[in-house]
Structures are given as structure tokens and as C-alpha cells.
Amino acid sequence: MMLKHIISMRDFSRDDIDIILAKAKEFEPIARGRKSGLLSGKILSTLFYEPSTRTRLSFETAMKRLGGEVIDLGSIESSSVAKGETLADTIRVIGNYADAIVLRHPREGAARMAAEYSKVPIINAGDGAGHHPTQTLLDLYTIMRESSLSGLKIALVGDLKYGRTVHSLAYALSLYHADMTLISPRQLQMPDVIKKDLKKQGAVISETTNLEEVIGDIDVLYITRIQKERFPDPAEYQKVAGSYRITEELLKSARDRLIIMHPLPRVDEIDPAVDRTKYARYFEQSFYGVPVRMALLVMAMEAG
């Protein structure tokens, strides 16, 4: 299997995903430090129009552990974007310098548009409230390694309206016929169009605003922060900020096999005391981004 562009989870079948996850497992020893020259002579360009820590650094780590090099656009303020250069022109130019481009952009649909102008593979690292496919793939890999994708009962908690991570993850989980409980403030419920698509794919979906009533019946708790930067009205954000908080007290009724995931960064939705419990997997989750992105880089650059 080779990949040209990586834009949305809706472009992948379950078989495609299974191949990527299997390839990621092969790369895990390299992610942990074993040397490789598989992408020696290749160059990856990172274009981040929004802040990033884990996505940017895990892509750089993945590329360098595979023997490749990375060039970075740097801050938007110090690039030609500040002079008014369009995304299309930036993509055309950087495609002459690199073998693949990782793009994060605040506008939904930006990655798919960029792919229309690019002669090298575009990897979507998040486009507004749209999609974040590489995050989803590392989330699936985490569930595969730390729990099971078979017969999965998962709760998606927090900002389900603007959260691109949960949008992408829900689409992917529907391919595995997961039982999903959607937990959010009423103002931040999963968009109806997404819920309809998920049900068509075979997902079992329920909705509630109460996390306590389901904590004892799930295998995975996937919580996200309420994203202040996505709210057009700051007053609306204040109404829902801090809606959910995972504490040791809440986890007293959890299953022994429960795992807690978070795409990070967290604000106050997980008590730091939870980090020491057997349930916490969010730091392992962030590591798993390296082997998953190694697999994607190799598959994309082979196609490119």
C-alpha cells in the first residue's frame, strides 16, 4: 500500500487502516531508538500556521530517526505569508524543496486544497475544526496496543462540536463498529451530519451530558479540552469551560481495564493525580505518534 496525500480519515478503508497500524508496529523499535536510514536523502517540510508541540515534534522525530531531514517554515510572521503569499503559492514553492509536506492550517479544507496544487504528498496535521487523520491513526494504534479495537466501548468527552480529533476518530471507529457514547455540554454536541454518517457506517451511538453514569461501562475514556480558540464568542466559552474533570474519585467506579486517552494539551480536564493511576495512557499515546508517523512518511514518500 502506498499513499499519495493524507487528508481525511474518510479517505481510508478499514483494510487501509489495518495495514498502517501493522506497519507502525514494525517501526516501533526504530521509534524507541534503533537506527535506520530508510529515508536517507529525503526531506520533509513542516508548515504550521497554528501552534503545535506533539504533532510537529513527532513528525520531526519520525523523519530524523528514519535518516531523513526536516525543513521548517518557522513562524508565520517571519515568512512570506506575512507579505500576503497565498497558501497555493507557498505549497508550489516548497514542493520544489521537499519530498513531502506536513500542513497545519486554521481553515477547514485547507489541506485538501493544498493537495490540488502540490506535486509532493500533503499530510494534513489538522485543518481548523475539520480533520486530523494522523492523530486519529495514533489514537487507533494506542487502543490497539493498550486495549482492543474489537468490541470496543468508548466514551468521547468534551468539545465534540469543534474538536477535529474526535471528528476524525469517530469516523474511524465506525469502521470497527465501535459502541460510542458522546458526552458533552449541549452547546458542544457532535454535529448532526457527523452522527448520521457514523450510524450509516454501523456505529452504535448514544449521547449524554453525564460522565458519571457511564464510567463503569466503558473500555476507553477519550477526553478533550474545551477549545477556547475555536469559539467565536468568548462569553460562550466561559459557559462551558471546565465542564468535565477526570479525578481519582470518579475512577473508583471504572472498570479495571479502562484506559484514559487525551490528544493533549490538557488544561484542567484531568487531575494530575490521575497520571499516577493504572488508567492513564495519554503520555504513551503521545509517543505512539512517532511510529505511526514513521509508517505514514515511508508510505507517502514511496508514492511520491
CORNOR-V475277 format. One record per residue. N is the residue number from 1. RES is the residue in three letters. PSI is psi in whole degrees, -180 to 180 (none if undefined). OMEGA is omega as a letter, one per 40 degrees, with the letter a starting at -180 (999 if undefined). Layout:
BEGIN
N/RES/PSI/OMEGA  N/RES/PSI/OMEGA
END
This chain:
BEGIN
1/MET/130/i  2/MET/151/a  3/LEU/137/i  4/LYS/-72/i  5/HIS/152/i  6/ILE/97/a  7/ILE/-47/a  8/SER/148/i  9/MET/-20/i  10/ARG/-9/i  11/ASP/-4/a  12/PHE/141/i  13/SER/171/i  14/ARG/-39/i  15/ASP/-41/i  16/ASP/-47/a  17/ILE/-44/a  18/ASP/-38/i  19/ILE/-44/i  20/ILE/-44/a  21/LEU/-38/i  22/ALA/-40/i  23/LYS/-39/i  24/ALA/-40/i  25/LYS/-36/i  26/GLU/-33/a  27/PHE/-8/a  28/GLU/-41/i  29/PRO/-35/i  30/ILE/-39/i  31/ALA/-28/a  32/ARG/3/i  33/GLY/-10/i  34/ARG/137/a  35/LYS/147/i  36/SER/144/i  37/GLY/26/a  38/LEU/-35/i  39/LEU/27/i  40/SER/133/a  41/GLY/-7/i  42/LYS/151/a  43/ILE/131/i  44/LEU/135/i  45/SER/133/i  46/THR/123/i  47/LEU/103/a  48/PHE/108/i  49/TYR/-4/i  50/GLU/159/a  51/PRO/150/i  52/SER/144/i  53/THR/-67/a  54/ARG/-45/a  55/THR/-48/a  56/ARG/-51/a  57/LEU/-33/i  58/SER/-34/i  59/PHE/-43/i  60/GLU/-44/i  61/THR/-46/i  62/ALA/-46/a  63/MET/-44/a  64/LYS/-36/i  65/ARG/-21/i  66/LEU/5/i  67/GLY/5/a  68/GLY/-178/a  69/GLU/160/a  70/VAL/133/i  71/ILE/141/a  72/ASP/134/i  73/LEU/-30/a  74/GLY/-162/a  75/SER/144/i  76/ILE/-36/a  77/GLU/-25/a  78/SER/9/a  79/SER/176/i  80/SER/-12/i  81/VAL/-37/i  82/ALA/-20/i  83/LYS/-2/i  84/GLY/9/i  85/GLU/136/a  86/THR/160/i  87/LEU/-41/a  88/ALA/-44/a  89/ASP/-39/i  90/THR/-43/i  91/ILE/-44/i  92/ARG/-42/a  93/VAL/-51/a  94/ILE/-25/i  95/GLY/-18/i  96/ASN/-14/a  97/TYR/-26/a  98/ALA/164/i  99/ASP/-13/i  100/ALA/156/a  101/ILE/128/i  102/VAL/123/a  103/LEU/127/i  104/ARG/132/a  105/HIS/145/a  106/PRO/-15/a  107/ARG/124/i  108/GLU/133/a  109/GLY/-5/a  110/ALA/-39/a  111/ALA/-41/i  112/ARG/-38/i  113/MET/-43/i  114/ALA/-37/a  115/ALA/-28/i  116/GLU/-24/a  117/TYR/-7/a  118/SER/138/i  119/LYS/-3/i  120/VAL/161/a  121/PRO/136/i  122/ILE/130/i  123/ILE/118/a  124/ASN/115/i  125/ALA/23/i  126/GLY/123/i  127/ASP/96/i  128/GLY/-133/i  129/ALA/18/a  130/GLY/-94/a  131/HIS/155/i  132/HIS/71/a  133/PRO/-35/a  134/THR/-30/i  135/GLN/-43/i  136/THR/-43/a  137/LEU/-38/i  138/LEU/-30/i  139/ASP/-45/i  140/LEU/-40/i  141/TYR/-41/i  142/THR/-46/i  143/ILE/-42/i  144/MET/-42/a  145/ARG/-32/a  146/GLU/-13/a  147/SER/-121/i  148/SER/142/i  149/LEU/-10/a  150/SER/127/i  151/GLY/31/a  152/LEU/134/i  153/LYS/115/a  154/ILE/143/i  155/ALA/127/i  156/LEU/120/a  157/VAL/137/i  158/GLY/-128/a  159/ASP/91/a  160/LEU/-7/i  161/LYS/-50/a  162/TYR/-11/a  163/GLY/105/a  164/ARG/-28/i  165/THR/-44/a  166/VAL/-29/i  167/HIS/-51/a  168/SER/-43/a  169/LEU/-41/a  170/ALA/-42/i  171/TYR/-45/a  172/ALA/-43/a  173/LEU/-28/i  174/SER/-28/i  175/LEU/-22/i  176/TYR/10/i  177/HIS/42/a  178/ALA/151/i  179/ASP/109/a  180/MET/130/i  181/THR/124/a  182/LEU/119/a  183/ILE/118/a  184/SER/163/i  185/PRO/153/a  186/ARG/-31/a  187/GLN/-15/a  188/LEU/30/i  189/GLN/155/i  190/MET/134/i  191/PRO/142/a  192/ASP/-38/a  193/VAL/-36/i  194/ILE/-43/a  195/LYS/-39/i  196/LYS/-43/i  197/ASP/-40/a  198/LEU/-42/i  199/LYS/-36/i  200/LYS/-32/a  201/GLN/-8/i  202/GLY/7/i  203/ALA/145/i  204/VAL/119/a  205/ILE/137/i  206/SER/158/a  207/GLU/144/i  208/THR/165/i  209/THR/-2/a  210/ASN/108/i  211/LEU/-36/a  212/GLU/-33/a  213/GLU/-12/a  214/VAL/-8/a  215/ILE/-29/a  216/GLY/4/a  217/ASP/19/a  218/ILE/156/i  219/ASP/-32/a  220/VAL/132/i  221/LEU/112/a  222/TYR/106/a  223/ILE/144/i  224/THR/157/i  225/ARG/156/i  226/ILE/119/a  227/GLN/98/a  228/LYS/-37/a  229/GLU/-15/a  230/ARG/-10/a  231/PHE/125/i  232/PRO/-24/a  233/ASP/112/a  234/PRO/-31/a  235/ALA/-35/i  236/GLU/-36/i  237/TYR/-43/a  238/GLN/-27/a  239/LYS/-27/a  240/VAL/-8/a  241/ALA/135/i  242/GLY/24/a  243/SER/-34/a  244/TYR/142/i  245/ARG/124/i  246/ILE/123/a  247/THR/166/i  248/GLU/-35/i  249/GLU/-45/i  250/LEU/-37/a  251/LEU/-4/i  252/LYS/-26/a  253/SER/10/a  254/ALA/157/i  255/ARG/151/i  256/ASP/-34/a  257/ARG/3/i  258/LEU/140/i  259/ILE/145/i  260/ILE/129/i  261/MET/154/i  262/HIS/132/a  263/PRO/-14/a  264/LEU/151/e  265/PRO/151/i  266/ARG/158/i  267/VAL/-82/i  268/ASP/15/a  269/GLU/-11/i  270/ILE/120/i  271/ASP/132/i  272/PRO/-25/i  273/ALA/-26/i  274/VAL/-24/a  275/ASP/-30/a  276/ARG/-4/a  277/THR/166/i  278/LYS/-11/a  279/TYR/-26/a  280/ALA/128/i  281/ARG/7/a  282/TYR/-27/i  283/PHE/-37/i  284/GLU/-40/i  285/GLN/-43/a  286/SER/-35/i  287/PHE/-41/a  288/TYR/-15/i  289/GLY/-26/a  290/VAL/-56/i  291/PRO/-34/i  292/VAL/-44/a  293/ARG/-27/i  294/MET/-48/a  295/ALA/-44/a  296/LEU/-40/i  297/LEU/-45/i  298/VAL/-45/a  299/MET/-37/i  300/ALA/-43/a  301/MET/-27/i  302/GLU/-37/i  303/ALA/-36/a  304/GLY/none/999
END
